[in-house]
């Protein structure tokens, strides 16, 4: 298993990266290192359901972890649990497109 640059854990090749054409850099180049991967995996293991879906009475597995305040706006919050939320891919895309 490996972490795709879109944040998903995949066996080989990620088929959901097409919604993220803006990712021209690798995850490492965008600031997502092994510390981030471990934190993201731990968050999703402890909170396996999408937070936004739960608020809408739906049960969907969380596949990604989202920064509430962007890393570019507050780099000191990159690993801060209070700035992170577990989401499914659809909700993660929705938050980025709002």
Secondary structure by P-SEA (a helix, b strand, c coil): cccccccccccccccccccccccccccccccccaaaaaaaaaaaaaccccaaaaaacbbbbbcccccccccccccccccccccbbbbcaaaaaaaaac
